[in-house]
Amino acid sequence: MKITDISVRVFTHTSREVKDSDGHTHPGEPHKVRHALLTITCDDGSQGHCFAAPDLVRPNLIDRFVKVVLLGQDPFARERLWQGLAHWQRGSGAMLTDRTLSIVDLALWDLAGRKLGLPVYKLIGSYRDKVPAYGSTMCGDEMEGGLATPEDYARYAEWLVKRGYKAIKLHTWMKPVSWAPDPRMDVKACAAVREAVGPDMRLMLDAYHGYSRSDALWLGREIQKLGYYWYEEPMNEFSMSSYAWLATNLDIPVIGPETADGKHHTRAEWIKAGACDISRTGVHDVGGITPGLKCIHLAESFGMDSEIHGGGAGNMVLCAVQKNGLWYERGLLHPFIDYDEVPGYLNTRTDAMDAEGFVHMPQHPGLGDDINFEYVNANLVK
């Protein structure tokens, strides 16, 4: 069994999400956007698939790096293939990113699951088949009735509780909001949400790396008083020593790193330096399920939880195979967006959540995405 082709289909679908000038996601009017589906095909007809942003699987990357490593190879040699792609990163002129590695790795796992007739999380070795989800909000905005004020966050938190979420994570205001970032406004939002949901609800804050040491420390101490569950990315994560200093000076658990480059190697350095109390990984942050498993077991070896960053089928798999982590991050959520709506390129919502706040692992073979191939093929970009 050998890999014979790697192909990409770019298609359009309707979205109500838009990006601001700093890359944050917000609600918008319905509009057409481009998406991509990478497919790995073998000589026996077996296939594996993964969705991606088109830029991550553009022809130059697929032809120059991915095909060079994968064509003619055994698709079950995932570790060797992942190591081969990771080796190419150094000589790629920064073109071959961990996010592209992730898409290829996820497609290889999907292929294995489809070939063997198993969900990928069972192929790896499952720990659980349902995971509690926390509601992860979009960043704050200046939309009337959106997430423009602390009161808006409080009202939305009440709705999230009614929807079934057992924990909520706030992303507060960042640029280009005219007055942001402001740690005092962050505290007002955190306090309003705490008052709205009561003392027992688990709450987290992602302060989105905009602050100095002094502001990050002050903000951490304030949400510590409010009984927040963890504190995430208040500073630039490339300064690991700043996080070691912050974790030393706070009682609230500091979680990280989230986006810092370096895969499992960087997570090891953070743990060694005492820069985090909870480790962080996600398939798109470290290059796929293959290195994600390394990160999870690394943290486990130190008696540390490793919480998964972001949603999607690949991250659901990591959640389902780990003991040392509790939550699935569901979102990004906003009062003006119906997150439960199924996008056209899927037949069912991959991370559908029940009334008790649990996301259940899909049971069909592969990663978990129930792909609407007819929709994809009917909306191809010529």
Sequence and secondary structure as in RCSB ss.txt:
>XXXX:A:sequence
MKITDISVRVFTHTSREVKDSDGHTHPGEPHKVRHALLTITCDDGSQGHCFAAPDLVRPNLIDRFVKVVLLGQDP
FARERLWQGLAHWQRGSGAMLTDRTLSIVDLALWDLAGRKLGLPVYKLIGSYRDKVPAYGSTMCGDEMEGGLATP
EDYARYAEWLVKRGYKAIKLHTWMKPVSWAPDPRMDVKACAAVREAVGPDMRLMLDAYHGYSRSDALWLGREIQK
LGYYWYEEPMNEFSMSSYAWLATNLDIPVIGPETADGKHHTRAEWIKAGACDISRTGVHDVGGITPGLKCIHLAE
SFGMDSEIHGGGAGNMVLCAVQKNGLWYERGLLHPFIDYDEVPGYLNTRTDAMDAEGFVHMPQHPGLGDDINFEY
VNANLVK
>XXXX:A:secstr
  EEEEEEEEEEEEEEEEE TTS EEEEEEEEEEEEEEEEEETTS EEEEEE GGGG HHHIIIIIHHHHTTS T
T HHHHHHHHHHHHTTTTT S HHHHHHHHHHHHHHHHHHHTSBHHHHH  S SEEEEEEEE      TTSSSSH
HHHHHHHHHHHHHT SEEEEE   TTSTT   HHHHHHHHHHHHHHH TTSEEEEE TT   HHHHHHHHHHHHH
TT SEEE  S TT HHHHHHHHHH SS EE  SS SSHHHHHHHHHHHT  SBEEE HHHHTSHHHHHHHHHHHH
HTT  EEE S SHHHHHHHHT SS   EEEEEE TT  TTS  TTBSS TT B TTSEEE   SSBSS  B HHH
HHHTB  
